[in-house]
């Protein structure tokens, strides 16, 4: 890629843009509330300005993919081995691709989606069940489809033992072809058809992109008259699939997957390649310097400076002034109606029709239930759980508990039901189900179901079974723990993820479940749990029972229900069976604040600067964090929001100073009221320190007056960004309902909080913006005020970045990822434990990066 980029010319790029970026090859998709007359007027004016710079509208044009030479079909299967740089050589990856049916054939496309669901849609599905759950040769079998004239089918097998890559690829096809020699489970296949139809209907209600994606694919590959768009008017293809018999399904799967030519790529980790790439790059740079000499280098530097100056010319103010910024009052936010039951009424009883319906069904309910009424064919409910009662030493085991919650055998009326049957039952009666962090508070857990309205009581009964009747079968615990632990090396390969991972370890207290469930805890803790399961499985079962008992105390539980409450049967009384036998007399525990789960370093940043070398990346990532504001009604919050929105703007100060100069792919500020921290993140930088230094300078220039703040340019754009952010947070009815719950229950804010905040945002002045930059943003760059975590390439960048931060007064400490791992006190009576861990990690800096979610 880099070699090709080095010979790519600006002229070639311009020619491509001129050829491809023209109305004949453009589809404009707008999803949302639109003034059609105004939109068409704007488009007409825009088109008038480009007619003299685009190819003639009447000139012939060959549609890419559709009218160009088609990709020839595969004649034979190919297995290729590709090395990737990685010090830890224990696990690789397999990717298998096929060419599927014509993407414009709606029945064949639907059949493909259903067949993939049947083969790998869950732990009970064929490939997942055999390869992951039973044989443990991979941690997951993912599938994807990519729209092409012939749909591309992709399977990915993750965290496969390197020495077994060829065997596992072969086993994939043995399992697939073997299953096609036997009869299809038609009962399960029909359930997959119904499930996919439900999921599609749910997606169209709850994602603005569902129809947009369909339009994109129709434009790219369908008839120019748009006839393919009519396919979404009905769901007739699923009715046709329900008439398919066993031979049709087996024939379809054989044609496009089991017996089809394919390409398999085996990704092999290589420490030798990691070293070679670094050495080759160093040699290339030195050879280039030698070829150019001092004179050539100076000429290129001058050429680069001129190009930067040209690129950094500000957009003329009069051009931007022509763009009308709509009044924020013209944006209509999605609103939902709140109702409450039980302990939730202590926050006040809403006065509306929906509340009256709730009162009729459950005046005496002791449960805390918060309802949000929306127009929907589905209902989503979450059991929100406080984790305060879980002993600290057991918190890392929550990773296993949440992962196994839906995939354990259960005791149903005295009979043991296998975990596969549990999953099949859940898939038959639900749209989706998860157990993960709670909306609005990452220090709580939430068990969430999405179901059709008539399945509300059924889902609650499943929840009760899963809560109390699941069986902590050691075999299942071993399978899940093995899978989670095998995912760790892959997770530790991400530079951006490990910036977050290290930050969690140093800025969060051991009591935090964000920290306890993070990759750098799993790396050590799950290894020891795996050994404990082999030696003494009953002790792990006892730990899981303790977690269950600690979590599901009534004082820990709150319920959020989102749905059409006028059509939902028994919205309150359906919960009575769930609480039978529970002591509901204790008061609810207060919600824990995320700021309370910070470490001393997280509460008072300014003492830590860590540089973490990683052999799996060739760039660097940075997180710097300093103290921010600690409440949502703080008088300085509006100005801080505007300051951050201004700095983060596309083509704004950070963009020009960092991305525009090639110092990083991305850079942005973020403020988290829950943790009282302001973060500055740099993503994929060739030198994280230089990007940090450039960002520091641009903030300083705004404070010193070198960079002038234009009221129109600075404030209007920033305010529009904030409004757009608010709108995106409640883009659908379910998102709006969740926001309402978070606002009222988690944050204890009034219903009109955002509208009131927007008025304050509109009133922010330039002086207030600069004051916010000075008091809260600039400390992110200041030694003694900011904690910094850097992940970087470990041969060249490590020393450069360390020296750079030292020059600013920071005291960087270079440490491998292993330094930050934590076992939460879980020690085994095994004298070889530490030695084994060191050996298996592959030496020095094999600790590498992962995708940790920001809190």
N, C-alpha and C positions, 0 to 999 in steps of 0.2 A: 504493500500500500504506500509506504513512505517513498519508496523508489519511484513509483508512478507519479506521486504528487510532486516530486522534485522536478519532473520534466513537463508537468502540466502547465500550459501557458494561459495568460489572461485572455488572449485572443480566442483560444479554444473554448474557454468558459463562456465568453460573450457570445460566440457563435451558437453554442448549445442553448443558451438562454433565449436567444433571438428565435431559434427554430422551434423550441418547445413551449416557451412562455407566451402563447398567443391565444386569443379567444376560442379558436377551433379545438384547442387542447386544454380548455379550462372548464371546470365545473365548480360553480359557487354554491356552497351549501350553508344555509343559515337555519339554525334550530333555535326556536324561541320566539319571543314576542317582537313583532316587526311592524313598522308602519310601511305598508307596501308602496304607497304612492311616493313617500320620501325615498325609499330604497331605490326604486326605479329611476327617480330623478338623479340621484347620486351616481348610479351606474351609467346613465346616459351621458352625464357630464364627464365622467372618467373616460369612457370610451372615446369621446371626441378628442381627448388629449393624447391618445396613443396611436391613432390611425396612421400617423406619419412615421412611426418608428417600428411598427410590426409588419410582418409580411402581409401582402394583400389578402383580405378576407376571401377573395375569389380564387386565390392560388390553390393548386392541388395540395393536399396534405395526407400523409400516410399515418394512420392511427398506430401508435406503438402497440405491440403484442398482437392486436387484432388483424391488422393489414400487413404487418411486417412478416418476415420469414419465421415460421413457427419453430419452436424448440423441438428438435427431433426426439422421438421417444427413445427411452433406454432400450438397447438391444440385449444387454447382459448385465448382471449384477456386478458391482464393484465394491471391494472392501479396501479401504485405505487407512493407513496409520499416520497420524499427524502429531508431532511432538509440540508441547507448549511449555514455556519456562516455569519451573516450580521446584523449589528445594525439597519439599515433601513429596516423594515419589510414590506414596502408598495408594492413592486413588486417582483414577482417570474417569473418562466419560465416553458414552457411546451415543452417536446420533445416526438415525436411520431414516432415509427419505424415499418416498414413492411418488409417482405421478398418479393422481386420482382421476375422477370423472370430469367431464365438461362442467365448468363452474356455472354455466347458464342453464343446466338441467336441474330444475328445482327438486325433482323427486330423487335423482341420484345424489345431489348435494345433501339433502336431508337424510338419505340412507347412510351416507358417509358419516355424518355427525352422530347418528344413532349407533352405527357400528363401532365407532371409536369409543362411545360411552360404554357400550357393552364390553369392549375389550380392555379398556384401561381407565374407566371413569371413576373408580373408587377402589378401596382395599378389597372389596368383594369381587371385582371384575377380574377376568381371566389373567391378564398379564401382570397386573399389580399383585394379585393374590398369590400367584405362583412365584414370581421372581423376587418380589419384595417381602411379602408377609411370610411365605413358607421357606423359600430357599435363601433369602437374605443376600442375594448376589448384587442387589442395587438398593438404593434408598428410595427411589421413586421411578416410575415409568410415566413420563409426561407425554402428552400429545398436543399437536397444534396443526392447524391447516392454514395455508397461505393461498389467497386467491391469485390464480393465474388462469390463462385460458383452460388449462387442465389444473385442477386444484392440487397443490403440493401438500403431501401428508408427511408430517415429521414426528418421529418418536425420539425422546431423549431419555437415556438411562443414566442416572446420576450416581456419583460416588461408587464406582465399580472398582474392585481391587485391580490394580494395574496388571498383575500377572494373570488375571482371569479375563481380560477384555475380549480376547478372541473367543474364549469358551462361552462367555455370557452372550455375545452377539449370536453365536451359533445356537445357544439355548433359547434365545428369543424366538427364533424361527421354528425350533422344535416344538415349543409350546403352542405357537400360533398354528402351525400346520397340523400338529396332532389334534388340536381342538376341531379343526375343520374336517377331520376324518370321522368325527362323531356328530351326533345331532345337536343342533342349536337348542339352548334352553329357551324355548319360545315364550314361556311365561315371563321370564326375566327380560327377554328382548322386547315384549310388548310394554313392560313397565319402563324400559328405557325410552321407547317411543313417547309414552305419556309424560315421562319426566322431562324429555327434551322440549316437548311442546309447552309444558308448564314453565320451564326455565325461559323459553323465548318470550312468552307472554309477560312474565315477571320482568324480564330485561327491558321490554319496550315501555313498561311503566316507570322504570327506575333508572334508566340511563339515556341521556340525550344522544349518545353515540350509536345506539342500536340501529336506528333508521339511517343515520348519517353514513355509517359504514356500508350499509346496503346500497345507498345511492352512489357512493364512491366506486364500489365494485361494478355496479351497473354501468356507470360512466366509462370505466376502464375497459370492461370486457363484454358488455352487453350490446344489443342493437342500439343504433344512434337514436332511434325513435323513443327510447326509454320504456319499451314494452315490458322489460324485466321488472320494472318497479311495481307492476300490477300484481306480481306474485305475493307481495306482502299483504294484499287485501284479504286473503283467506289463509287457512292452515290446511288446505286440502291435501297437500303432499303427505301429511301424517296419516290421514285417513287411508290413502292408498298404501302406505307402508304397513298399516295394520292388516292388510290382506295378503302381504307377502308370506310365503311358507318357508320351511326349513331350507330347501334346496336353493331358493332365491337368495337367501341371506348368505349361505355358505358360498354360493357362486360369486356373489358380489365381493365378499371378503377375500376369496382366493384371487379373483381377477385383479383387484387393486392393491392387495397387500401380501397375503400368504404366498402366492405363486408369482407375484409380479417382480420384474427386474427392479433392483433397488440400489441405492448407494449407502454404504455404511462407513462412517468415519469414526475411528477409534482414537480418542484424545489421550495421549500418553504424556504424563508429567516427566520433565527432564531437568535435573539440576545442571547437567552438562550444558544443555542449551541455554539455560539462564545465564551461566557464566560466559558462554560464547557470544551471546547477543550483546552483553555489556562490553566485552573485549572488542568485538567487531565495531561497535558504535564509537568507542574511544579511538580505535585505529582510524576509522573513517574521518572523524573530526580532525585528527592530527594530520592525516594525508591531505585533507582539504585545505587546512591552514598552510601546509607546505606548498601546495600547488598555487595558491593565491598569493602568498607572500604578504609582507606588510602593506605594500601598495594596493594589491588586490583586495585585501580585507578592508582597507580604508575606503576604497571605491564602493564596495558593497555596503559598508556602513552608511556612507553618504546617500547612496541610492535608497536604502531602507528608511533613513530619516526623512527624505523627501516624500517617499510613499506614505509614511506615517502622517506627515504634516498634511498631505492631500486628503488622506482618509479621515483625519480628525477635524477637518473643517466643519464648523457647526452648521447645522441646517439653518438656512436663512429664516429669521424670525417671521418675516411676512408670509412665508409658505406655511409654517405651522399655524399662524394666526388664521389662515383660511379654513382650517379644520375646526368645525364647530363641535364643541364639547357639550353633550346633552346635559341638561339639568338633572342632578341626581334624584330630584323628586319625580322624574319621569320614569324611573326604574321601579317596577312593581315587584316587590319581594313576595315569595310564596309564603302564605300564612296557613297555620293549622289551628285547630281548636283543642284546648286542653280540658281534661276532666281528671278527677282524682278519686281515690278510694282508700279507706283504711288510714294508716299513719300518714299518708301523703296529704291528707286534708289538714294536717297541722300547719301547712303552709298557706292555708286559705282555701275556701270553697269557691270554684269558678261559678259564675252565674250565666249558664247557657243551657241550651236544649240537651246537649250531649251529657252534661253533668246530671241532668234529671234522669236520663236513661240509666246512667251508672248507679245513681242512688236507688233506683227501683230494683236493681239486681243485687246490690251488696251494701246496704247501709251499715251492717254490723261486721264487715270483713276486717280482720286485724292486719292483713298484709299491706305493705306500702306498695300501691299500684298507681303509676302515673300513666294516663292515657293521652294519646294524641290522635285526633280524628282526621282522617284523610279520605279522599275518594279513591278506592282501590278494590280490586278483586282478591287481594291477598291481605294477610295480617302478619306483621312481624312483632315478635315479643322477645325481650331479653331479661334474663335473670341476672341482675347486677350484684356482684359478691364482693364484700370487703375481705381483704386478706390479712387483717390485723391479728387474727387469732392463730395464724400458722406460725409455729416456732421458726425462728430465723434459720436454724441449721437445716430445716426441711424445705425452705423456699426454692432452692435450685431444683428440687424434685417436682415442682409445679410444671416444668417443661414436659416431663413424662406424663403427669396427671392430665394436663390439658390435651396432650396428643392422643392419649388413650381413651378419653372420656366417651367418645362415640364408637370405639372399636374394641370393646371388651365383651366377653360373653356375659349374659345376665341370667338371673334367676327369675323365671316368669311362672308364677303359681306352682312353685316347687319343681319345675323342670328347667334344666340348663339349656339356654338358647345360645348357639354359637355366635361368635362375633360377626361372621359373614352374614348370618341371617338377620342379626341386628341391623347391619348396614343396609341390607336389601329392604328391610321393613321401613327404615328411615327414608330411603330413596323413593320408595313407593308412595309415601304419604306426605312428603315435604318438598319444598323448592330448594331449601338450603339449610345448613346448620353449622354452627361454629362455636368454639370456646376460645376466647382470646381476651386481649385487653379491653377494658370498658370504654365506651364512648365518653370522651371528655375527661377521663382520669385513668392514666396508664398504670396507676398503682392499685386498680381494682380489676376484677375479671368479669366477663359477661358471657353467658351461654345464650346464644341467639338462634331462634328458629324463624324461617319464613315458610308459610303454608297458605293454602287456600282457606277461605273463611270457614268452610264447613269442617276443616281438619284442625281447628283451634284446640278443641278439647283433646283430640287424639295426640297432638303434639305435646300438650301439657302432661298427658299420661306417660308419653315417652320420657319426658324430662324427669318425672318421678322415678321411673324405672332406672334410668341412667344414673340418677343421683344416689339412690340407696340400694339398688339391686344388682349393680355391676359386680362382677367377680374379678378380683385382681389376680388373674391367672398368670403364674410366673412365665409361662411360655410366651404370652402376649407381651408382658413387660420386657422380656429379653428382646423380642423382635423390635419393639418400638424404641427401646434404649439403643440398640445396635444401630438402627436407622438414624436416630438423632445424632449419635456420636459420629457415625460415618459421614454425616453432612458437615461436620466441623471443619475438616481440611479445606473443602470447597468454600465454605463461608469465610474462612480466614485468608482467602486469596484476594479479597476486594479491598483496595486501598481506601475508598470512601467509606465502606462499611466499618473498617477497623478504626478509622478516626472516631466514629461514634462508639465502637466497642470499647476502646481505651478510655474515652471520656466517661462512659458509664461506670467503669471500674474505679476511676479516681474521683468523680464528682458525685456519685451516689453512695449512700450508706448501704451496708449489708442488708438492712431491713427492706430495701427497695426491691420490688419484684421485677422492675425494669433491669436492674443490675443482675439479680439472681437468675433470670431467664436468658441472659445474654450469652453470646458465643464464647467469651473468654472464661465464663464460669462453666459452661457445658464442657469445654475442652478438658478440664481436669475432673470435674465432679462426675460426669457421666461415665468416664472411663472407670472410675472407682465403683460406681453403681453397677456397671456391667460385671465387674469382678465379684461384687457382693452377690449379684443374682446367681452367678455360677456356684459360689460357695455356700451361701445362706439365703436362698430366695425368700424364705418366710420373713426374714428381718426387713426386706424391702416391702413385702406385702403389708407388714405392720406399719411401716412408715406411710404407705399410701392410705391406709385406714385412718391414721392420725390426721392426715391432710383432709380427707373427706369430712371427718367429724369436725375439724376446725373451721372448714369453709362453710358448711351448710347449717350453721347455727342461725335460728330465725333473726337474731339481732344483726346479722350480716347482710340480709337480703332485701333488695329493692327490685321492683318489677317495672319495666317499661313496655307498654303495648301500643303499637301503631297500626291503625287500620280503620276501616269503615265501621264505626261503632254503631251506626244505625242499622247495620245489617249483620253485625257480629253476634251470634247467639251466646248468651250467658257470659258476658265479658268479665264479670267479677266472680260469680259463683263457680265457674269452671276451675278456679284455683283451689276450691275447698279440699278436694282429694289430695292435693299436693301437700297441704299443711296438716293433714290428719296425724295426730300423735305427736305433734311438735309443741313445745312450750312457747306460746306466743306472748307471754306476759312481760318479757324483758323489753326495755326500750331499745330502739335502734341505736347502733353505734354511730357516732358522728363520722362524716366522711373525712378520710385522711387527705391532707393537702400534699401535693407532690413536693412542695418545698420542704416539708417535714422529713422527707425521705432522702434529702441530700446529705452528703458527707460534710465534714467541716470545711474541706477544700471547696466543695460546691457552693456552700453558703457564703464563703468569703474568698472568691477567686483572686489570684494574683501571685501565687507562690509556685505554680507548677508549669514547666515547659518540657514536654516530652517529644523526642524525635524517635520514630519507630521505623527502622529500615525493613524493607520487605522485598524479597527476590522476585515476587510475582508481578510487580508493577514497574513501569519505566517512567512514571511521572510522580507527582506528589499531590497530597491532599492535606488541607489545613482546617482545623477548627480553633477559633479563638473565642473565649467567652468571658464576659464581665458582668457585674451586677446590673440589673435592670429595675423595673418597677414591680411592685408586689401586690397590686390590686387593680381590678378592672375599672374602678371609678377614680383612679388617681388623676389629679388635675393635669399632670404632664403627659398622660398617655396619648391624647390626640396628637400633640406635637411630635412625639416619638414615632407614632404610626406614620405621620406625613414625612418625617425625616427619612425613615427607612424606605418607604415607598419611593421617595424621590431618588435616593441613592441606588435602589435596585432597578430603576426603570430601564426598559429596553432603549438602547442608545443614550442612556443616562450616564452619570458620572462614573460609576463602577464599570459599566460596559465599556466606555471609551478608554478608561485608564487601565483596565486589566484584560478584558476579553479582546477589545479592539487592538491592543498592542501585542497580542499573542502570548500574554503571560499566563493565561489560564483559560480553560474552556468555559468556566463559570465562576462567579463570585457573588455573594449575596449576604445581606444582614437578615437576621430573624430575631424577634423578641418573643419570649415565652413568659407570660404573666404567672403561670402555674409554678414555674421553677424560679421566677424572678431573675432570669438570666437573658442577656443579649448575646447572640452568637454571630460570628462572622465566619462564613465557610468559603473555602477555595476548592474548586473541583478540577482535577486533572490539569495540573500546572507543570511545565517543564522545570520550574524552580519555584517552589511554594513561597520561599522568602521574598523573592523579587516581586511576586504578585502581592504579597502582604505589604511590602514596602510601598508599592505603587498605590494600593488602596489607602494606606495611611496618609500618603502625600495628598491624594485628592480630597480627603476629608479635611486635612490641615489647610489646603488651599481655599476651601470654602469658608473656613473659620478666619483665615487671615485676610480675605478679600481678594486674593489672587484670582479665584474663580467667583464670578458674580452670579448671585441668585436672582433670576428673573421671576417676578411674581406670577406672571401668566404661565411661563414654561414650567416653573418649579411646582407651584401649588396645584394648578388645574390638573396636570398629568398625574400627580401623586394622589390627589383626591379621587380621580377616576379609577386609579388602580385599586384603591381601598374599597371603593364601591363595588368594583368587579369582583374583588376577593370575597366580599360579603355575599354577593349574588351566587358565586360558585359554591360557597359553603351550604347553600340551600337551593341548589339547582333543581332538585326533584322534591316531591312531597315527602318521601321518607327522609331525605337529608334535612329538609326543613323541620320535620317532626323531631329528629334527633337533636338538632340545634336548639329547639324549644326546650327539650328535656335538659340538655346540658346547661342552658342559660338559667332555667328556673331551679333545677335540683342540684346540679354539681356546683354552679357558680353563685346561686342565690341572687340572681339579677332580675330586675323587672322585665315584663314582657316587651316593653318598648325600648329596651336598652340600646339596641343597634341604631334605631332611628335617632335617639337622643345623642348617641356618640357621633353619628354622622354630622349632626348640626354643629357639634363642637369641632369636628375635623374641618368643616368648611370655614370655621372662624379662625383657624391657625394662621399666624402671621409669619413673615420671613424672619423676624427677630426671634420668635419662639422656635422656629425650625432650627436656626443656628444655635440657639441655646441648648436644644436637645442634642444636636451634633456634638457640642462641646462637653456637656455634662454626662451623656450616656453612651454615645457612639464612639467618640474618640478614646475613652478608656479601654476599649477592646484592643487598642494598639499599644497600650502603655504598660511597661514593666511595673509590677506591684499591684496592678489592677486586673490583669488578664491572665487566664490559664490558656495554654496553647498545646494542642496535640497535632503532630505532623506524622503522616505516613509517607514514605518515599522510597525510591529506588536505592538499593543499599550499597552501591559501589562508588558512584560519582556524586550523587546529590546529597547524600548523608552529611558529608563534611562541609559542603558549600552552604547548606541550609543551617547547619549548626553555627558556622562562623558568622553567617548573616544575622541570625537572631542575637548572638553574643554582641555584635556591633551596636545593637539597639538597646543593650542593657539587660536583656533576658539571660537566664542561666539555664540553657537547655541541657537536658540529660538524655543520652542515647540509651535506649533499652529495647530488647526484643519483645515480641508479644508475650512470650512465656512469662516475663516478669510480672505481667498484670493478671495472670490467671489466679483463680481462687477456688479452693476445694471446700470452703465453708466448714472447715473442721472435720470433714469426713476422712478419717484415717483408717487404713486397713493394716492388719497384722501381717505385713508382707515386706520382708527386708529388701526385696528386689524392686519394690514399687517405683521408687524415684529413678533407679537405674534404667528400668524398663521404659519409663516414660521418656527419658532423654534419648534412648536408643531409637524408639519408634518415631520420635519427632524429627529425626534426620539431622540433628546437629544445630549449630548456631542459630541463624535467623530464619529457620523454617517456619516460624510463626508468622502468618501472613493475614490477609484481610477478609472481611465478610460484610454482608449487607445488613447492618443494624438499623432498625427503624428509629427515626428521631422521635423523642417523646412528644 
